[in-house]
Structures are given as structure tokens and as C-alpha cells.
Amino acid sequence: MSHKHQAIIEKVFSHPISTSIDWKKLQHALEHFGAQIDISSSNKAKVVLRGEEIVLGLPHHGHELADKADITQLRHFLELVKLTPDTLNA
């Protein structure tokens, strides 16, 4: 596993909530861990991983996810599919 992939997952779980998560890096990390990602014409990403799914609004300007509510939702999703810093280090 790439240290870069692990670092971006850890950033999702950082305290306080990070508002500078690069979408492209996150996308590559999630795909590395098996996620299927479909991006709609309305700039939303449907992420399917381990039988669960989440829909995220993508940044319109710039490249970073900055909405704390979306990042919190992503954090809960990753906990649900057991893709957390603790499971990566196990």
C-alpha cells in the first residue's frame, strides 16, 4: 500500500476536521482500496465500496473538499466499510 493513500485516509479522520482534502488524491486512494467511483454531470461522485455507497458533492472551483458536513459524512462512510487509519495499520 502506498504511504500517500494511507496519508489521505488519515487526513479524513484528522482532528479538527480538515477542510483541505484534495479530491483527486482521495479518489485515487479510494480506488486503490477497491471503490468504484462514478462522477455525474451534476458534479457529484457516487462512491461504492464493500457494498455500501455514498454520494459526495465535488468542488466546483479548486480541487479540495472543503465542506465539513461532507467530510464528516465521508468519515462515517469509511468507518462503516472499515477503512480507517486503525484498520490500515492492523
C-alpha positions as CSV (number, residue, x, y, z in Angstrom):
1,M,0.0,0.0,0.0
2,S,1.2,3.5,-0.8
3,H,2.0,5.8,2.0
4,K,0.2,8.5,0.0
5,H,-3.0,6.5,0.0
6,Q,-2.8,5.9,3.8
7,A,-2.0,9.6,4.4
8,I,-5.1,10.8,2.6
9,I,-7.3,8.4,4.6
10,E,-5.7,9.6,7.8
11,K,-6.4,13.2,6.8
12,V,-10.1,12.4,6.5
13,F,-10.0,11.3,10.2
14,S,-7.9,14.2,11.4
15,H,-9.0,16.4,14.3
16,P,-10.0,19.1,13.9
17,I,-11.7,18.2,10.6
18,S,-9.5,19.1,7.7
19,T,-11.1,21.3,5.1
20,S,-8.3,20.8,2.5
21,I,-8.7,17.3,1.3
22,D,-7.6,17.0,-2.4
23,W,-10.3,15.3,-4.3
24,K,-8.1,13.7,-6.9
25,K,-5.8,12.2,-4.2
26,L,-8.8,10.9,-2.3
27,Q,-10.3,9.5,-5.4
28,H,-7.1,7.6,-6.2
29,A,-6.8,6.3,-2.7
30,L,-10.4,5.1,-2.6
31,E,-10.0,3.3,-6.0
32,H,-6.8,1.8,-4.6
33,F,-8.8,0.2,-1.8
34,G,-11.4,-1.1,-4.2
35,A,-14.0,1.7,-4.6
36,Q,-16.0,2.2,-7.8
37,I,-16.5,5.9,-8.4
38,D,-19.0,7.4,-10.9
39,I,-19.0,11.1,-11.4
40,S,-22.3,12.6,-12.7
41,S,-22.8,15.6,-14.9
42,S,-24.1,17.5,-11.8
43,N,-20.6,17.3,-10.3
44,K,-21.4,14.6,-7.7
45,A,-19.4,11.5,-7.1
46,K,-21.1,8.2,-6.2
47,V,-18.7,6.0,-4.3
48,V,-19.4,2.3,-3.9
49,L,-17.2,0.4,-1.6
50,R,-17.7,-3.0,0.0
51,G,-21.5,-3.0,-0.7
52,E,-22.1,0.5,0.6
53,E,-22.4,3.8,-1.2
54,I,-22.1,7.5,-0.6
55,V,-22.7,10.5,-2.8
56,L,-20.4,13.4,-2.4
57,G,-20.6,16.9,-3.9
58,L,-17.4,17.7,-5.7
59,P,-15.6,21.0,-5.5
60,H,-16.6,23.5,-8.3
61,H,-13.6,25.7,-8.1
62,G,-10.2,24.3,-6.9
63,H,-9.5,20.8,-6.1
64,E,-10.3,20.4,-2.4
65,L,-13.2,19.1,-0.5
66,A,-13.9,21.9,2.0
67,D,-17.4,21.2,3.4
68,K,-17.1,19.9,6.9
69,A,-20.5,18.2,6.7
70,D,-19.4,16.3,3.6
71,I,-16.1,15.3,5.2
72,T,-18.0,14.1,8.3
73,Q,-20.3,12.1,6.1
74,L,-17.3,10.6,4.3
75,R,-15.7,9.8,7.7
76,H,-18.8,7.9,8.8
77,F,-18.9,6.0,5.5
78,L,-15.3,5.0,5.8
79,E,-16.0,3.8,9.4
80,L,-18.9,1.8,8.1
81,V,-16.8,0.0,5.4
82,K,-14.0,-0.4,7.9
83,L,-11.4,1.7,6.1
84,T,-9.9,3.7,8.9
85,P,-6.4,4.6,10.0
86,D,-6.7,1.8,12.6
87,T,-7.6,-0.9,10.1
88,L,-4.9,0.3,7.7
89,N,-2.3,-0.1,10.4
90,A,-3.5,-3.5,11.6
